[in-house]
Each structure stands twice: as structure tokens, then as C-alpha cells.
Amino acid sequence: MKTFTFPKPEHLCLRNEIEALFGAGSHSLSAFPLRMIYRPVGHEGSAPAVKVLLSVSKRRLRHAVDRNRAKRQLREAYRHHKLLLLSVLPSGQGYHIAFVWLSDRPVPSEKVGRRMAGLLQSLAEKVSPAGPACPENPVEP
């Protein structure tokens, strides 16, 4: 299995799924320059557990070059950090997630990657059946 990929089945494309994601019952987290909107869904065996939508508004970034770069940065950051969430998802549970660009200016890729990792880690902590992850070296009383 290829780990760091973002194939077409993982893209959130269907209009009714997108409308449901932005409708009632959704939750969101923000870490500038990103906002993550997520919604738990049922998961079938063959479909991917997590489907993602990436959005960069023309209102935020006027030039197509900047919008394309921001979308490329979002895809790359998600590809590298999606295992933070996938590794803790219980079987039978899935998520639809939208990442919305909030900044009016281009942002360095390292910052986008850090913020993406932080958002996915926050969601993973909420999803994890064992609760938040324990530190590697716990302090004993």
C-alpha cells in the first residue's frame, strides 16, 4: 500500500456530500491559515475512510497562481500527515473533511504543513477511542 498518496477516491466530490458537510451537524477547527470542517460518516469496506475537500477562494487569493500554489500546498500537507488521523480511526467510522484557506496572502509550505498536522492531530485525539495519546515518557508519582 502506498502511504503518501491522495488518490481520486479520497477526494470529496459529490454535491450532496459537500452540502451535508457544510450543513448542520458539522464541526470545525481553525489554525491560521486553515480552517478544518469535519463530519463523521459511516464507512463501508471498499470506500476510503476519509474523504477530503480543499477550498481556496478567489476572494482570498485574487491571482490564479497564488490559488494554485495554495491548493498544491494543502494537497501536499494532507498527503504527508493523513496517517495521524487514519491510524486512530476505529473500523466502521469515517469522516468527510474540508480544508478552507483563510489567509489573504501566500504562506510558506512549512507553516501550512505544521498547521495541517496540528488540525489532524486534534481531530485524531477527539476520534481516538482511548482518548488523548499518552506521553512517551510518563512521570511516575
DSSP file with accessible surface (Angstrom, degrees, kcal/mol):
  #  RESIDUE AA STRUCTURE BP1 BP2  ACC     N-H-->O    O-->H-N    N-H-->O    O-->H-N    TCO  KAPPA ALPHA  PHI   PSI    X-CA   Y-CA   Z-CA
    1    1 A M              0   0  207      0, 0.0     2,-0.5     0, 0.0     0, 0.0   0.000 360.0 360.0 360.0 129.6    0.0    0.0    0.0
    2    2 A K        -     0   0  166      1,-0.2     3,-0.4     2,-0.0     0, 0.0  -0.673 360.0-166.7 -78.7 126.2    1.3    3.4   -0.9
    3    3 A T  S    S+     0   0   56     -2,-0.5     2,-1.3     1,-0.2    -1,-0.2   0.939  73.6  50.1 -83.0 -50.3    1.3    5.6    2.1
    4    4 A F  S    S+     0   0  101      2,-0.0     2,-0.3    78,-0.0    -1,-0.2  -0.389  85.5 112.6 -96.1  61.0    1.8    9.1    1.0
    5    5 A T        -     0   0   47     -2,-1.3     0, 0.0    -3,-0.4     0, 0.0  -0.830  50.1-157.9-124.7 164.5   -0.8    9.4   -1.8
    6    6 A F        -     0   0   25     -2,-0.3    73,-0.1     5,-0.0    -2,-0.0  -0.607  27.6-174.2-139.3  72.5   -4.0   11.3   -2.3
    7    7 A P    >   -     0   0   52      0, 0.0     3,-1.7     0, 0.0     4,-0.3  -0.198  38.9-100.2 -72.6 165.1   -5.9    9.3   -5.0
    8    8 A K  G >  S+     0   0  146      1,-0.3     3,-2.1     2,-0.2     0, 0.0   0.836 117.1  63.2 -54.6 -41.0   -9.2   10.3   -6.6
    9    9 A P  G 3  S+     0   0   80      0, 0.0    -1,-0.3     0, 0.0    -3,-0.0   0.777  99.0  57.6 -60.3 -21.0  -11.4    8.1   -4.4
   10   10 A E  G <  S+     0   0   29     -3,-1.7    42,-2.9    41,-0.1     2,-0.3   0.519  86.6  98.9 -84.5  -4.8  -10.3   10.1   -1.3
   11   11 A H  B <  S-a   52   0A  55     -3,-2.1     2,-0.8    -4,-0.3    42,-0.2  -0.661  75.4-131.9 -83.5 137.2  -11.5   13.4   -2.9
   12   12 A L        +     0   0    5     40,-2.6    42,-0.1    -2,-0.3    -2,-0.1  -0.791  49.5 143.3 -89.4 108.7  -14.9   14.7   -1.7
   13   13 A C        +     0   0   69     -2,-0.8     2,-0.2    40,-0.1    -1,-0.2   0.667  26.3 104.4-122.2 -27.8  -16.7   15.5   -5.0
   14   14 A L     >  -     0   0   95      1,-0.1     4,-2.2     2,-0.0     3,-0.2  -0.429  63.2-138.6 -70.8 134.1  -20.4   14.6   -4.7
   15   15 A R  H  > S+     0   0  194      1,-0.2     4,-2.8     2,-0.2     5,-0.2   0.884 101.6  51.3 -59.2 -43.6  -22.7   17.6   -4.3
   16   16 A N  H  > S+     0   0  108      1,-0.2     4,-2.0     2,-0.2    -1,-0.2   0.869 110.4  49.5 -67.0 -32.9  -24.9   16.0   -1.7
   17   17 A E  H  > S+     0   0   41     -3,-0.2     4,-2.0     2,-0.2    -1,-0.2   0.902 112.4  47.9 -69.1 -39.0  -21.9   15.0    0.5
   18   18 A I  H  X S+     0   0   44     -4,-2.2     4,-2.2     2,-0.2    -2,-0.2   0.918 111.6  49.5 -67.7 -43.1  -20.5   18.5    0.3
   19   19 A E  H  X S+     0   0  122     -4,-2.8     4,-0.6     1,-0.2    -1,-0.2   0.905 111.5  49.3 -63.2 -39.6  -23.9   20.1    1.2
   20   20 A A  H >< S+     0   0   33     -4,-2.0     3,-0.6    -5,-0.2    -1,-0.2   0.888 108.7  54.0 -65.8 -36.8  -24.2   17.7    4.1
   21   21 A L  H 3< S+     0   0    0     -4,-2.0    -2,-0.2     1,-0.2    -1,-0.2   0.912 114.1  39.7 -64.0 -41.9  -20.6   18.6    5.2
   22   22 A F  H 3< S+     0   0  100     -4,-2.2    -1,-0.2    -5,-0.1    -2,-0.2   0.462 109.8  78.3 -89.5   1.8  -21.4   22.4    5.3
   23   23 A G  S X< S-     0   0   37     -4,-0.6     3,-0.9    -3,-0.6    -3,-0.1  -0.003  98.4 -43.2 -89.8-159.4  -24.8   21.8    6.8
   24   24 A A  T 3  S+     0   0  100      1,-0.2    -1,-0.2    -2,-0.0     3,-0.1  -0.287 117.7  41.2 -67.5 152.8  -26.0   21.1   10.3
   25   25 A G  T 3  S+     0   0   56      1,-0.3     2,-0.2    -3,-0.1    -1,-0.2   0.488  85.0 122.5  89.6   3.9  -24.1   18.5   12.4
   26   26 A S    <   -     0   0   32     -3,-0.9    -1,-0.3    13,-0.1     2,-0.3  -0.638  44.6-155.2 -97.5 158.0  -20.6   19.6   11.3
   27   27 A H  E     -B   38   0A 100     11,-2.6    11,-2.8    -2,-0.2     2,-0.3  -0.872   7.9-157.8-125.1 159.7  -17.8   20.8   13.5
   28   28 A S  E     -B   37   0A  57     -2,-0.3     2,-0.3     9,-0.2     9,-0.2  -0.986  11.6-170.0-142.9 154.0  -14.8   23.0   12.7
   29   29 A L  E     -B   36   0A  37      7,-2.5     7,-3.6    -2,-0.3     2,-0.4  -0.978  14.7-152.3-133.9 146.7  -11.3   23.8   14.0
   30   30 A S  E     +B   35   0A  79     -2,-0.3     2,-0.3     5,-0.2     5,-0.2  -0.961  22.7 165.8-125.9 142.6   -9.1   26.6   12.9
   31   31 A A  E >   -B   34   0A  24      3,-2.8     3,-3.0    -2,-0.4    88,-0.1  -0.799  57.0 -85.0-148.3  99.9   -5.4   27.1   12.8
   32   32 A F  T 3  S+     0   0  108      1,-0.3     3,-0.1    -2,-0.3    69,-0.1  -0.183 116.8  24.3 -50.7 129.6   -4.5   30.1   10.7
   33   33 A P  T 3  S+     0   0    0      0, 0.0    69,-3.1     0, 0.0    70,-0.7  -0.851 124.3  56.1 -97.5  22.1   -4.2   29.9    7.6
   34   34 A L  E <   -BC  31 101A   0     -3,-3.0    -3,-2.8    67,-0.2     2,-0.4  -0.878  52.7-164.9-121.4 151.9   -6.5   26.9    7.6
   35   35 A R  E     -BC  30 100A  97     65,-1.7    65,-2.9    -2,-0.3     2,-0.5  -1.000  13.4-155.5-129.1 130.2  -10.0   26.0    8.8
   36   36 A M  E     -BC  29  99A   0     -7,-3.6    -7,-2.5    -2,-0.4     2,-0.5  -0.934   7.7-171.9-109.9 124.0  -11.0   22.4    9.0
   37   37 A I  E     +BC  28  98A   9     61,-2.7    61,-3.0    -2,-0.5     2,-0.3  -0.965  16.1 177.8-111.8 128.1  -14.7   21.5    8.8
   38   38 A Y  E     -BC  27  97A  15    -11,-2.8   -11,-2.6    -2,-0.5    59,-0.2  -0.936  18.6-172.8-136.7 156.5  -15.4   17.8    9.5
   39   39 A R  E     - C   0  96A  74     57,-2.0    57,-2.3    -2,-0.3     2,-0.2  -0.975  26.6-123.9-147.6 126.7  -18.4   15.5    9.8
   40   40 A P  E     + C   0  95A  59      0, 0.0     2,-0.3     0, 0.0    55,-0.3  -0.507  36.3 175.5 -72.1 141.9  -18.5   11.9   11.0
   41   41 A V  E     - C   0  94A  31     53,-2.7    53,-2.6    -2,-0.2     2,-0.1  -0.933  35.6 -92.1-138.5 163.2  -20.0    9.4    8.5
   42   42 A G  E     - C   0  93A  57     -2,-0.3     2,-0.5    51,-0.2    51,-0.2  -0.403  40.1-140.1 -72.5 155.2  -20.5    5.7    8.2
   43   43 A H        -     0   0   57     49,-1.2     2,-0.2    -2,-0.1     6,-0.1  -0.976   8.6-156.0-126.7 124.3  -17.8    3.8    6.4
   44   44 A E        -     0   0  130     -2,-0.5    48,-0.1     4,-0.2     3,-0.0  -0.578  32.7-107.1 -89.1 165.2  -18.2    0.9    4.0
   45   45 A G  S    S+     0   0   80      1,-0.2     4,-0.1    -2,-0.2    -1,-0.1   0.864 111.9  36.5 -62.7 -42.8  -15.5   -1.6    3.4
   46   46 A S  S    S+     0   0  125      2,-0.1    -1,-0.2     3,-0.0     3,-0.1   0.773 100.9  82.2 -88.5 -24.8  -14.3   -0.6   -0.1
   47   47 A A  S    S-     0   0   28      1,-0.1   -37,-0.1     2,-0.0     2,-0.1  -0.439  92.3 -95.6 -77.5 153.8  -14.7    3.2    0.2
   48   48 A P        -     0   0   39      0, 0.0    -4,-0.2     0, 0.0    -1,-0.1  -0.387  25.4-131.5 -66.8 148.9  -11.9    5.3    1.8
   49   49 A A  S    S+     0   0   25      1,-0.2    46,-2.4    45,-0.1     2,-0.4   0.817  92.1  39.2 -70.7 -31.5  -12.5    6.1    5.5
   50   50 A V  E     - d   0  95A   2     44,-0.2     2,-0.4    46,-0.0    46,-0.2  -0.981  65.2-170.4-125.8 129.7  -11.7    9.8    5.0
   51   51 A K  E     - d   0  96A  42     44,-2.3    46,-2.8    -2,-0.4     2,-0.4  -0.961  14.4-157.0-117.2 140.0  -12.7   12.0    2.1
   52   52 A V  E     -ad  11  97A   2    -42,-2.9   -40,-2.6    -2,-0.4     2,-0.4  -0.918  13.5-164.4-126.4 141.3  -11.3   15.5    1.7
   53   53 A L  E     - d   0  98A  37     44,-2.5    46,-2.9    -2,-0.4     2,-0.5  -0.973  10.8-157.6-118.6 134.2  -12.3   18.7    0.0
   54   54 A L  E     - d   0  99A  35     -2,-0.4     2,-0.4    44,-0.2    46,-0.2  -0.961  12.3-174.9-114.5 129.1   -9.7   21.5   -0.5
   55   55 A S  E     + d   0 100A  45     44,-2.8    46,-2.5    -2,-0.5     2,-0.4  -0.982  15.8 172.4-132.7 125.8  -11.0   25.0   -1.0
   56   56 A V        -     0   0   16     -2,-0.4     2,-0.1    44,-0.2    46,-0.1  -0.966  29.7-139.1-129.0 112.2   -9.1   28.2   -1.8
   57   57 A S     >  -     0   0   48     -2,-0.4     4,-2.2    44,-0.4     3,-0.5  -0.400  12.3-136.5 -77.4 146.3  -11.4   31.1   -2.5
   58   58 A K  T  4 S+     0   0  133      1,-0.2    -1,-0.1     2,-0.2     9,-0.0   0.770 107.2  62.2 -67.5 -26.0  -10.9   33.7   -5.3
   59   59 A R  T  4 S+     0   0  210      1,-0.2    -1,-0.2     3,-0.0     3,-0.2   0.833 108.3  41.6 -66.5 -34.4  -11.9   36.3   -2.7
   60   60 A R  T  4 S+     0   0   99     -3,-0.5     2,-0.6     1,-0.3    -2,-0.2   0.918 127.7  25.7 -78.6 -50.3   -8.9   35.4   -0.5
   61   61 A L     <  -     0   0    3     -4,-2.2    -1,-0.3     1,-0.1     6,-0.1  -0.929  66.7-171.5-120.4 107.5   -6.3   35.0   -3.2
   62   62 A R        +     0   0  172     -2,-0.6     2,-0.4    42,-0.2    -1,-0.1   0.861  64.6  74.2 -67.4 -38.3   -7.0   37.0   -6.4
   63   63 A H  S  > S-     0   0  129      1,-0.1     4,-2.1     4,-0.0     3,-0.4  -0.621  74.0-140.6 -87.2 134.2   -4.3   35.6   -8.6
   64   64 A A  H  > S+     0   0   50     -2,-0.4     4,-2.9     1,-0.2     5,-0.2   0.847 102.5  60.1 -59.5 -34.2   -4.7   32.1  -10.0
   65   65 A V  H  > S+     0   0  110      1,-0.2     4,-2.0     2,-0.2    -1,-0.2   0.924 107.4  44.8 -60.7 -43.9   -1.0   31.4   -9.5
   66   66 A D  H  > S+     0   0   48     -3,-0.4     4,-2.4     2,-0.2    -2,-0.2   0.895 113.4  50.2 -68.8 -40.5   -1.4   32.0   -5.7
   67   67 A R  H  X S+     0   0   42     -4,-2.1     4,-2.5     2,-0.2    -2,-0.2   0.930 111.2  48.5 -62.7 -45.1   -4.6   29.9   -5.5
   68   68 A N  H  X S+     0   0   79     -4,-2.9     4,-2.3     1,-0.2    -2,-0.2   0.901 111.6  49.7 -62.9 -40.1   -3.0   27.0   -7.4
   69   69 A R  H  X S+     0   0  106     -4,-2.0     4,-2.7    -5,-0.2    -1,-0.2   0.925 110.2  50.5 -65.4 -41.9    0.1   27.2   -5.1
   70   70 A A  H  X S+     0   0    2     -4,-2.4     4,-2.5     1,-0.2    -2,-0.2   0.922 111.3  48.2 -62.9 -42.3   -2.1   27.2   -2.0
   71   71 A K  H  X S+     0   0   67     -4,-2.5     4,-2.6     2,-0.2    -1,-0.2   0.907 111.2  50.7 -64.8 -38.8   -4.1   24.2   -3.3
   72   72 A R  H  X S+     0   0  127     -4,-2.3     4,-2.4     2,-0.2    -2,-0.2   0.912 110.4  49.7 -64.4 -40.8   -0.8   22.4   -4.1
   73   73 A Q  H  X S+     0   0   13     -4,-2.7     4,-2.6     2,-0.2    -2,-0.2   0.911 111.0  49.6 -64.2 -40.8    0.4   23.2   -0.5
   74   74 A L  H  X S+     0   0    0     -4,-2.5     4,-2.6     2,-0.2     5,-0.2   0.927 111.7  47.9 -63.8 -45.7   -2.8   21.8    1.0
   75   75 A R  H  X S+     0   0   97     -4,-2.6     4,-2.6     2,-0.2    -2,-0.2   0.931 113.8  47.2 -59.9 -45.9   -2.6   18.6   -1.0
   76   76 A E  H  X S+     0   0   84     -4,-2.4     4,-1.9     2,-0.2    -2,-0.2   0.922 112.4  48.5 -64.7 -44.3    1.0   18.0   -0.1
   77   77 A A  H  X S+     0   0    8     -4,-2.6     4,-1.5    -5,-0.2    -1,-0.2   0.922 113.4  47.5 -64.1 -42.1    0.5   18.7    3.6
   78   78 A Y  H  X S+     0   0    2     -4,-2.6     4,-1.6     1,-0.2     3,-0.4   0.934 109.1  54.1 -64.4 -44.2   -2.5   16.4    3.7
   79   79 A R  H  < S+     0   0   62     -4,-2.6     4,-0.2     1,-0.2    -1,-0.2   0.896 112.7  43.4 -55.3 -42.5   -0.7   13.7    1.9
   80   80 A H  H  < S+     0   0   85     -4,-1.9    -1,-0.2     1,-0.2    -2,-0.2   0.747 123.7  33.4 -78.5 -23.7    2.2   13.8    4.4
   81   81 A H  H >< S+     0   0   56     -4,-1.5     3,-1.6    -3,-0.4     4,-0.4   0.389  82.7 100.5-117.2   5.1    0.1   14.0    7.6
   82   82 A K  T >X S+     0   0    8     -4,-1.6     4,-2.4     1,-0.3     3,-1.1   0.796  72.7  69.7 -66.5 -23.5   -3.1   12.0    6.9
   83   83 A L  H 3> S+     0   0   67      1,-0.3     4,-2.0    -4,-0.2    -1,-0.3   0.753  83.7  72.0 -66.7 -20.7   -1.7    9.0    8.8
   84   84 A L  H <4 S+     0   0   57     -3,-1.6    -1,-0.3     1,-0.2     4,-0.2   0.883 112.2  28.5 -58.4 -36.7   -2.1   11.0   12.0
   85   85 A L  H X> S+     0   0    2     -3,-1.1     3,-1.3    -4,-0.4     4,-0.8   0.883 118.3  54.6 -89.7 -45.9   -5.9   10.5   11.6
   86   86 A L  H 3< S+     0   0   56     -4,-2.4     3,-0.4     1,-0.3    -3,-0.2   0.815 100.8  61.0 -62.5 -30.0   -6.1    7.2    9.7
   87   87 A S  T 3< S+     0   0   92     -4,-2.0    -1,-0.3     1,-0.2    -2,-0.1   0.734 111.1  38.2 -72.0 -20.4   -4.0    5.3   12.3
   88   88 A V  T <4 S+     0   0   43     -3,-1.3    -1,-0.2    -4,-0.2    -2,-0.2   0.479  84.7 117.3-109.1  -2.6   -6.5    6.0   15.1
   89   89 A L     <  -     0   0   27     -4,-0.8     3,-0.1    -3,-0.4     2,-0.1  -0.467  63.3-129.3 -68.6 128.5   -9.9    5.7   13.3
   90   90 A P    >   -     0   0   46      0, 0.0     3,-1.6     0, 0.0    -1,-0.1  -0.403  36.0 -90.1 -71.1 155.5  -12.0    2.8   14.6
   91   91 A S  T 3  S+     0   0  123      1,-0.2     3,-0.1    -2,-0.1   -48,-0.0  -0.374 112.9  27.3 -67.2 143.5  -13.3    0.4   12.0
   92   92 A G  T 3  S+     0   0   49      1,-0.2   -49,-1.2   -48,-0.1     2,-0.4   0.405 100.4 103.8  86.5  -3.1  -16.7    1.3   10.6
   93   93 A Q  E <   +C   42   0A  53     -3,-1.6     2,-0.3   -51,-0.2    -1,-0.2  -0.930  43.1 169.3-115.1 137.1  -16.1    5.1   11.2
   94   94 A G  E     -C   41   0A   0    -53,-2.6   -53,-2.7    -2,-0.4     2,-0.4  -0.861  17.3-143.4-136.2 173.0  -15.3    7.6    8.5
   95   95 A Y  E     -Cd  40  50A  18    -46,-2.4   -44,-2.3    -2,-0.3     2,-0.5  -0.993   8.3-149.4-140.6 145.2  -15.0   11.4    8.1
   96   96 A H  E     -Cd  39  51A  17    -57,-2.3   -57,-2.0    -2,-0.4     2,-0.4  -0.973  29.6-174.1-107.1 129.3  -15.7   13.9    5.5
   97   97 A I  E     -Cd  38  52A   0    -46,-2.8   -44,-2.5    -2,-0.5     2,-0.4  -0.979  15.9-165.2-130.3 138.4  -13.3   16.9    5.9
   98   98 A A  E     -Cd  37  53A   0    -61,-3.0   -61,-2.7    -2,-0.4     2,-0.6  -0.983   6.8-157.9-120.0 133.1  -13.0   20.2    4.2
   99   99 A F  E     -Cd  36  54A   0    -46,-2.9   -44,-2.8    -2,-0.4     2,-0.5  -0.961  13.3-167.0-108.6 119.3   -9.9   22.4    4.4
  100  100 A V  E     -Cd  35  55A  30    -65,-2.9   -65,-1.7    -2,-0.6     2,-0.4  -0.917  19.0-128.2-112.1 131.6  -10.6   26.1    3.7
  101  101 A W  E     +C   34   0A   2    -46,-2.5   -44,-0.4    -2,-0.5   -67,-0.2  -0.614  26.5 177.3 -78.4 128.9   -7.9   28.6    3.1
  102  102 A L        +     0   0   38    -69,-3.1   -68,-0.2    -2,-0.4    -1,-0.1   0.667  44.5  97.5-106.6 -20.7   -8.3   31.7    5.4
  103  103 A S        -     0   0   10    -70,-0.7     4,-0.1     1,-0.1    -2,-0.0  -0.386  58.4-150.5 -78.8 148.7   -5.2   33.8    4.5
  104  104 A D  S    S+     0   0  101     -2,-0.1   -42,-0.2     2,-0.1    -1,-0.1   0.427  83.2  48.6 -90.4  -2.6   -5.2   36.7    2.1
  105  105 A R  S    S-     0   0  188    -44,-0.1    -2,-0.1   -39,-0.0   -44,-0.0  -0.934  97.9 -86.4-134.0 158.2   -1.6   36.1    1.3
  106  106 A P        -     0   0   70      0, 0.0    -2,-0.1     0, 0.0   -39,-0.0  -0.303  42.9-153.2 -61.4 148.2    0.6   33.2    0.3
  107  107 A V        -     0   0   13     -4,-0.1     5,-0.1   -74,-0.0    -4,-0.0  -0.957  24.2 -96.8-125.9 143.2    2.0   31.3    3.3
  108  108 A P     >  -     0   0   74      0, 0.0     4,-1.9     0, 0.0     3,-0.4  -0.272  31.0-122.9 -59.8 146.0    5.2   29.2    3.4
  109  109 A S  H  > S+     0   0   51      1,-0.2     4,-2.6     2,-0.2     5,-0.2   0.831 109.1  59.2 -61.0 -34.9    4.8   25.5    2.9
  110  110 A E  H  > S+     0   0  131      2,-0.2     4,-2.3     1,-0.2    -1,-0.2   0.910 106.6  47.4 -62.2 -41.6    6.4   24.6    6.2
  111  111 A K  H  > S+     0   0   64     -3,-0.4     4,-2.5     2,-0.2     5,-0.2   0.917 111.2  50.6 -66.8 -41.6    3.8   26.6    8.1
  112  112 A V  H  X S+     0   0    0     -4,-1.9     4,-2.5     1,-0.2    -2,-0.2   0.930 111.4  49.4 -61.5 -43.4    0.9   25.1    6.1
  113  113 A G  H  X S+     0   0   11     -4,-2.6     4,-2.4     1,-0.2    -2,-0.2   0.907 111.1  48.6 -62.7 -43.2    2.3   21.6    6.9
  114  114 A R  H  X S+     0   0  152     -4,-2.3     4,-2.2     2,-0.2    -1,-0.2   0.917 113.7  46.4 -63.8 -43.7    2.6   22.4   10.6
  115  115 A R  H  X S+     0   0   80     -4,-2.5     4,-2.4     2,-0.2    -2,-0.2   0.887 111.9  50.8 -68.1 -38.8   -0.9   23.7   10.8
  116  116 A M  H  X S+     0   0    0     -4,-2.5     4,-2.7    -5,-0.2     5,-0.2   0.934 110.9  49.3 -61.9 -45.7   -2.3   20.8    8.9
  117  117 A A  H  X S+     0   0   20     -4,-2.4     4,-2.5     1,-0.2    -2,-0.2   0.912 110.7  50.8 -61.2 -41.6   -0.6   18.3   11.2
  118  118 A G  H  X S+     0   0   34     -4,-2.2     4,-2.3     2,-0.2    -1,-0.2   0.916 111.3  47.0 -63.3 -43.3   -1.9   20.2   14.2
  119  119 A L  H  X S+     0   0    6     -4,-2.4     4,-2.2     2,-0.2    -2,-0.2   0.931 114.0  46.7 -65.1 -45.5   -5.5   20.1   12.9
  120  120 A L  H  X S+     0   0    0     -4,-2.7     4,-2.5     1,-0.2    -2,-0.2   0.883 111.9  51.6 -65.4 -36.2   -5.3   16.4   12.0
  121  121 A Q  H  X S+     0   0   66     -4,-2.5     4,-2.2    -5,-0.2    -1,-0.2   0.909 108.4  51.7 -66.4 -40.4   -3.8   15.6   15.4
  122  122 A S  H  X S+     0   0   48     -4,-2.3     4,-1.5     2,-0.2    -2,-0.2   0.922 112.3  45.5 -61.7 -43.9   -6.6   17.5   17.2
  123  123 A L  H  X S+     0   0    0     -4,-2.2     4,-2.2     1,-0.2     5,-0.2   0.907 110.2  54.6 -66.4 -39.2   -9.2   15.5   15.3
  124  124 A A  H  X S+     0   0    3     -4,-2.5     4,-2.5     1,-0.2    -2,-0.2   0.887 106.2  52.2 -62.1 -38.1   -7.3   12.3   16.0
  125  125 A E  H  < S+     0   0   86     -4,-2.2    -1,-0.2     1,-0.2    -2,-0.2   0.869 111.5  46.5 -67.0 -34.8   -7.4   13.0   19.7
  126  126 A K  H  < S+     0   0  126     -4,-1.5    -2,-0.2    -5,-0.2    -1,-0.2   0.849 117.8  43.1 -72.5 -34.1  -11.1   13.5   19.6
  127  127 A V  H  < S+     0   0   12     -4,-2.2    -2,-0.2    -5,-0.1    -3,-0.2   0.828  86.4 105.5 -80.8 -35.1  -11.7   10.4   17.5
  128  128 A S    ><  -     0   0   27     -4,-2.5     3,-1.4    -5,-0.2   -39,-0.1  -0.211  63.7-146.3 -56.4 126.7   -9.4    8.0   19.3
  129  129 A P  T 3  S+     0   0  110      0, 0.0    -1,-0.2     0, 0.0   -40,-0.0   0.781  99.1  55.1 -66.1 -23.5  -11.3    5.5   21.5
  130  130 A A  T 3  S-     0   0   96      1,-0.3    -2,-0.1     0, 0.0    -5,-0.0   0.443 110.4-125.8 -87.7  -0.2   -8.5    5.5   24.1
  131  131 A G    <   -     0   0   23     -3,-1.4    -1,-0.3    -6,-0.1     3,-0.1  -0.420  63.0  -3.2  86.0-165.2   -8.7    9.3   24.5
  132  132 A P  S    S-     0   0   95      0, 0.0    -7,-0.0     0, 0.0     2,-0.0  -0.235  87.3 -95.3 -61.6 149.1   -5.6   11.6   24.1
  133  133 A A        -     0   0   79      1,-0.1     3,-0.1     0, 0.0    -8,-0.0  -0.328  37.8-120.6 -65.8 144.0   -2.3   10.0   23.4
  134  134 A C        -     0   0  114      1,-0.1    -1,-0.1    -3,-0.1    -3,-0.0  -0.571  32.1-101.3 -82.2 148.8   -0.1    9.4   26.4
  135  135 A P        -     0   0   94      0, 0.0    -1,-0.1     0, 0.0     0, 0.0  -0.337  27.9-121.0 -66.4 154.3    3.4   10.9   26.5
  136  136 A E  S    S+     0   0  181      1,-0.3    -2,-0.0    -3,-0.1     0, 0.0   0.871 106.7  36.1 -66.6 -37.1    6.2    8.6   25.7
  137  137 A N  S    S-     0   0  140      2,-0.0    -1,-0.3     0, 0.0     2,-0.0  -0.725  84.0-164.1-117.7  82.6    8.0    9.1   29.0
  138  138 A P        -     0   0   88      0, 0.0     2,-0.5     0, 0.0    -4,-0.0  -0.330  20.6-121.4 -67.9 147.9    5.3    9.4   31.7
  139  139 A V        -     0   0  140     -2,-0.0    -2,-0.0     1,-0.0     0, 0.0  -0.774  24.7-143.4 -90.4 125.9    6.3   10.8   35.0
  140  140 A E              0   0  169     -2,-0.5    -1,-0.0     1,-0.1     0, 0.0  -0.697 360.0 360.0 -90.6 142.5    5.5    8.3   37.8
  141  141 A P              0   0  179      0, 0.0    -1,-0.1     0, 0.0     0, 0.0  -0.247 360.0 360.0 -73.9 360.0    4.3    9.7   41.2
